[in-house]
Amino acid sequence: MFEQTFKNIDDILYKGSGADSELDYIGQTSWVKFLRHLDELERDKADEVALKG
């Protein structure tokens, strides 16, 4: 499941960035994963606040 998702992200970044190799866009992939983590963390914190009232 995750492998296909990462493959799709890699394909989009590789084709869209004009990269010559996989190493050229590895930073972009890391950044996307980091932003996703922050988004999930923010949602979790919002849920906690909503539950506490």
Backbone as CSV, one residue per row, in Angstrom:
resi,resn,N_x,N_y,N_z,CA_x,CA_y,CA_z,C_x,C_y,C_z
1,MET,0.820,-1.182,0.000,0.000,0.000,0.000,0.872,1.257,0.000
2,PHE,1.754,1.397,0.973,2.612,2.572,1.037,3.618,2.594,-0.101
3,GLU,4.059,1.421,-0.511,5.044,1.369,-1.586,4.498,1.988,-2.860
4,GLN,3.250,1.696,-3.182,2.647,2.254,-4.391,2.454,3.761,-4.249
5,THR,2.084,4.209,-3.062,1.912,5.642,-2.823,3.231,6.374,-3.026
6,PHE,4.302,5.845,-2.432,5.618,6.472,-2.602,6.080,6.410,-4.050
7,LYS,5.766,5.337,-4.735,6.132,5.209,-6.146,5.425,6.295,-6.954
8,ASN,4.151,6.526,-6.665,3.406,7.567,-7.371,3.988,8.953,-7.103
9,ILE,4.319,9.221,-5.834,4.932,10.503,-5.488,6.269,10.652,-6.200
10,ASP,7.067,9.613,-6.173,8.367,9.657,-6.839,8.222,9.924,-8.329
11,ASP,7.257,9.272,-8.958,7.049,9.468,-10.400,6.684,10.917,-10.709
12,ILE,5.796,11.493,-9.900,5.369,12.876,-10.116,6.540,13.833,-9.921
13,LEU,7.276,13.660,-8.832,8.402,14.553,-8.558,9.503,14.393,-9.600
14,TYR,9.764,13.172,-10.001,10.838,12.929,-10.964,10.505,13.539,-12.319
15,LYS,9.281,13.351,-12.762,8.883,13.884,-14.067,8.707,15.393,-14.034
16,GLY,8.199,15.915,-12.915,7.886,17.334,-12.826,9.068,18.223,-12.510
17,SER,10.116,17.664,-11.953,11.230,18.504,-11.518,12.343,18.617,-12.555
18,GLY,12.292,17.793,-13.568,13.366,17.810,-14.546,14.651,17.222,-14.001
19,ALA,14.530,16.345,-13.017,15.704,15.747,-12.380,16.389,14.775,-13.330
20,ASP,17.688,14.700,-13.184,18.465,13.778,-14.001,18.575,12.396,-13.372
21,SER,18.413,12.327,-12.059,18.498,11.045,-11.370,17.628,11.083,-10.122
22,GLU,17.492,9.931,-9.506,16.686,9.836,-8.292,17.267,10.677,-7.164
23,LEU,18.562,10.831,-7.129,19.207,11.606,-6.061,18.856,13.084,-6.134
24,ASP,18.505,13.554,-7.322,18.173,14.968,-7.477,16.878,15.348,-6.774
25,TYR,15.968,14.435,-6.613,14.685,14.784,-6.022,14.431,14.113,-4.677
26,ILE,15.429,13.479,-4.107,15.236,12.824,-2.813,14.921,13.845,-1.717
27,GLY,15.471,15.032,-1.820,15.153,16.086,-0.867,13.697,16.499,-0.957
28,GLN,13.169,16.534,-2.169,11.756,16.879,-2.353,10.859,15.830,-1.711
29,THR,11.201,14.569,-1.883,10.409,13.492,-1.293,10.443,13.585,0.232
30,SER,11.608,13.845,0.779,11.735,13.993,2.234,10.902,15.159,2.736
31,TRP,10.917,16.250,1.999,10.153,17.430,2.394,8.653,17.134,2.398
32,VAL,8.166,16.437,1.381,6.749,16.086,1.311,6.364,15.200,2.496
33,LYS,7.207,14.246,2.830,6.921,13.368,3.969,6.923,14.164,5.276
34,PHE,7.844,15.098,5.415,7.906,15.934,6.609,6.645,16.782,6.740
35,LEU,6.205,17.402,5.647,5.003,18.218,5.683,3.767,17.392,6.011
36,ARG,3.732,16.186,5.497,2.601,15.308,5.812,2.589,14.988,7.317
37,HIS,3.751,14.715,7.869,3.853,14.443,9.301,3.344,15.638,10.112
38,LEU,3.760,16.845,9.738,3.306,18.035,10.450,1.793,18.214,10.339
39,ASP,1.241,17.916,9.177,-0.196,18.025,8.974,-0.948,17.053,9.879
40,GLU,-0.471,15.834,9.963,-1.104,14.847,10.836,-0.977,15.235,12.309
41,LEU,0.171,15.757,12.687,0.378,16.208,14.066,-0.582,17.348,14.409
42,GLU,-0.733,18.274,13.487,-1.643,19.397,13.703,-3.087,18.910,13.857
43,ARG,-3.493,17.947,13.058,-4.843,17.379,13.176,-5.038,16.691,14.521
44,ASP,-4.027,15.938,14.937,-4.118,15.255,16.235,-4.269,16.256,17.373
45,LYS,-3.490,17.319,17.336,-3.567,18.341,18.386,-4.930,19.031,18.364
46,ALA,-5.461,19.301,17.189,-6.781,19.926,17.085,-7.857,19.003,17.643
47,ASP,-7.731,17.719,17.379,-8.686,16.750,17.927,-8.624,16.717,19.447
48,GLU,-7.411,16.758,20.001,-7.247,16.763,21.451,-7.902,17.986,22.079
49,VAL,-7.701,19.131,21.464,-8.277,20.360,21.979,-9.804,20.296,21.902
50,ALA,-10.326,19.778,20.804,-11.770,19.672,20.646,-12.379,18.725,21.677
51,LEU,-11.679,17.665,21.981,-12.197,16.713,22.967,-12.164,17.276,24.389
52,LYS,-11.162,18.102,24.671,-11.062,18.704,26.003,-12.082,19.820,26.186
53,GLY,-12.552,20.366,25.073,-13.573,21.417,25.147,-12.931,22.719,25.317
